[in-house]
Amino acid sequence: MQAKDKCLAALVILCWGLNFVVIKWGLEGIPPLLLGALRFIGVVFPAILLVPKPTIPWRWLLAYGGAISLGQFAFLFSAMKFGMPAGMASLVLQSQVVFTLLFAMIWLGERWQPHHWIALPLAGAGLYLIATHGQGNLTLLGFMLTLCASACWGLGNVINRQIGLRYQTSLPSLIAWGGVVPILPFLALSWLFEGPELIVHSLQHFSWKGLLCVLYLSLVATWLGYGLWGRLLMRYPVAQVAPLSLLVPCVGMVTAAILLDEHPTPLQWLGSALVLLGFLVHLLGGRLDLSKPLTRA
């Protein structure tokens, strides 16, 4: 990888890692479902006026936007509002790897490889330690909602793969038009669960900090992050680019410790290490054929 592209990869990792701290800041003045609506309004406009609709049927666009955009972020923002620390959210959300494998096996008929049977128990043990040893800085509700967000991300990955196999489309068009899907549902859910009074109060007292958080989530984390990541995937093999995503929770946990004063317990750190090890085996284990016997030189 060229030095310039290494810098771009580092920028993406920093943007996505810091994303979770920004969400926490945004939730200080904006309820989670309203924040989701504002994020995707920022993603869509004015991009939708400049980017053509992807050449896929509406049912696939609705499925993609419903899973990746609405489901993932409705659960994630709610989780972080109800007791999920930013640093831990950045890590637990990566369990989308597990759900992607499960959904691919169920709906696409993909078979698990031998290294998957090593990776998933490692990640599962790590998630168990994280969930059961929070000592008050992590709630069960927040943890479960984050797992729901991960499941929606995993489902979206499978839908995205189906779209890629059936149709030719561009990443910018999918981001822009997929972002249209969740706006009205987010607003409706916010009206139903958060109430019109809280919505009006939040908008009337909308601060510069809230505006900057929304702009970061929509422009930096979404457009800049996914745009640069897509460029890297076009220029280099997936096996070379994908493992870099493991650095996102590392940045997320460090920035949360510095900026939000979050400090995981020792067992949570151990659980985090097991989760990352499991994901590393998942990403890199395919290079080893565990079914072949070892031979002597």
N, C-alpha and C positions, 0 to 999 in steps of 0.2 A: 504494500500500500504506500502510495506517495506521501511525502511529508504534508502536503497541503490537505490531502484527504484524511490523514490522521488527525489534523487539527479540526477538520469538519466533524469527524466522528467524536472527538472530545467535546466539541461544542454541543452536539446533539445529546450526549450523555449528561452534560452539565445542565442543559435546558430541561430535560426530562427528570433528572434527579431533583432539581430545585422546584419542579412543578408541584410537588406535594406540600412543600412549605408554603408556596403561594396559595394553594387551595385552602390551607388552614387560615392564612391571613384573610382571604376572601370571605370565609365562613364567619368571621368575626362580626361582619355587618350585613351579610346577605344570607338568607336561608338556603339550604342546599339545592332544592329543586328549582328555585328561582335563579340561583347561580348557574345551574345547568342550562337553563333557557338562555340566559345572557351570554354564556360562553358560545353557544352555537349560533346565536344571532351574530356575534362577532366573527365566527368562522364563515358564515354564509354570505354576509353582505360586506363589501360589494362583489365578492368573488362570483356569486351566482350570475351576475350580469356579464361577466367576462369569460366564464368557463362553460362550454356546452354540456348538456346533460349526457351522461354516459350512455352508450348504446346497449343498454340492458333493460329488460322488462321491469316495470314498476314493482312487481312482487319481490324481485331480488333486491332492488334498491331499498324497499321498505324493510325487508328482512335484515339487510346489512345495517341500515341506520338504526333499526330497532334494537339490535343486539350490541353493536360496537358503540354507538353514540348514546342512545337512550338508556338501555339497560346498564351498561358498564358504569356510566357516570352518575346515573341516579342512585345506584347502590353505593358507589365509591364516595360521592359527596355526602350522602347520608351517613355512611360509616364513619367518616372523619368528623362529622358533626356530633355523633353519638358515641365517642370514646375510642376511636381508632387513631393512635399517634401517627403523625405524618411519616416518620422514618419506617415504622413497621408496615404502614400501608404500601410504601414503595416496594417492600419485599414480598409481602403476602399477595399483592396483586399479580406478581410473576407466577403464581400458581396457575395462571391461565395456561401454562404449558401442560399441566396435568389434565385440565378440562379439554384442551385441544386434542390431546391423545385419545381421551375417552370418547368425545363426540366423533372424531375421525373413525374410530373403531366401530361405533354404532351406526353411523349414517354413510360413511364412505367405504366401510369394509376393510379398512387398513389394519394390518396385523402389527402387533407390538414386536419390536426387536428385543433380543436378549438384554441389551443394555437398559431398555426401558424398565425392566423388572428390577434393576438395581437402582435406577434413578428415582423412581416414584416412591419406594419405601423410605429412601433417605430424605426426600423432600417432605413426605408425610410425617415422619418423625420430627423433623424440624418445625413444621407448622404446629404440631401438638405441643412442643415445648414452648413455642411462642404464645399459644393460646392459653396455656395453663399456668404460666409463671410470670404474669404481668404485674402482680402486686399493686393493682389499682390503676396503673397507667394505661391499661387496655381493657376494654369491656368486651364481654362475650357477644353482645349485640353488634358492636363495631367490627369485631373479627368476622362474624357470620355474614354481615353485609358486605364486607370486603371479599369474602369467598364468592358471594353471589355476583359481585362485579367481575371477579376473575372468570366465573362460569360464562357470563355474558360475553366477555372478551374471547374466550375459547370458542364459543358458538359462532361469534363473528368471524373468527379465523377460518373456521370450516366453511362458512357461507362465502367468505372472500375467495377461498380456494375453488369452490364450485363456480363462482363468477369467472375466475381466471381461466378455468378449464373450458368454459362454454362461450365466453365472449371476449372481445378485444376492447379494453377500456384503459383510460389513463388515471393515474393516482390523483391528480388535482381535481378532475371531474368527479371522482368517487368521493373525495373528501368534501367538496363543496355541496354536491347534491345529496350525499348521505347525511350531511349536517342539516339539511332542510327537514328531514323526517322527525327529529326529536323536539323541535321547537314548540309546536302546539301541544304535544303530549306533556312536555315539561311544564308549560304554563298551566295546563289543566290540572296536573297533579299538584302543582304548587297551590293553585286556588283551592283544591279539595283538601289537602293535608296541612298546608301552612296558613291558609286563610287569606281573604282579600285584605284584611286589616294589616297583617304583617307585610304583605306584598307592597301595599301603598306606603306604609311606614318606611320600608327598606329603600324604596325608590325616592321618597321625599328626602331621606337622609343619606342619599348615595354620596359617598366620599371619594376624594381623589385616590385614596388607597384602594377602595373597591374597584374603581375604574381601571387602575393600573393592573390589578389582579385579573380582571376580565380580559383586558388586552393581552396580558401575558399568556393566559390560558388559551385564547383563541388564535393569536398571531404567532407567538413564540413557540409554545408547546405543540400546537397543532400544525400551522402552516410551515414554520421554519423547521421544526423538528422532523415532521414526516417528510417534508420536501427534501431535506438533506439526507435523511435515512434512505429514501427511495433512490436518490442519486447514487449513494454508496452501493446499494444492492444491484443497481444497473451496471456498475463499473467493476465490481468484485464478486467472487463466489459467495453464495449465502453462508457457507461454512466459515468463511473468513470474517464476515460482517456480523452474523447473528450472535456469536459469543460476546460481542461487545456490550450487548444489552444487559449482561450480568453486572456491569459496572453501575447501571442506573440505581439499583437499590443501595449500593455502596455509597454513592453520592447522596442519595436521599436520606440515608441514616446519618451521615456525617453532617450534612447541612441542617437537618432537624436538630441534632445535638447542639450545633453552634448557634442557630438562629431561634430555636424554640425551647432550648434547654431540655430536650428529651434524652433520657438516659435509660436504655434497656437494662434489664437485670442480667447477671452472668448467664443464667440458663437461656434467656432470650437470645443473647449473643451466640451461645452454642447452637440453639435452634436455627438462627440465621445462617450460621456456617454450614449446617447440615442441608438447609434449603438450597443454598448457593452451590454446594457440592453436588446435590442431586440434579440441579439444572445443568451444571457443567457436564456431568455424565450424560445427561440427555442430549446436549448439543454436540458433544465431541465423541461420545461412545460409539457412534455409527462408523467411525473410522477404523474401529477394531471389530473384526468378525469373531465374536465369542463362540461361535459354533464350530470353528475350526480348531483341531488340536494343535498344540504348540509343537514345533519341530526343532530339532537341534541343528545348529549350523554345521 
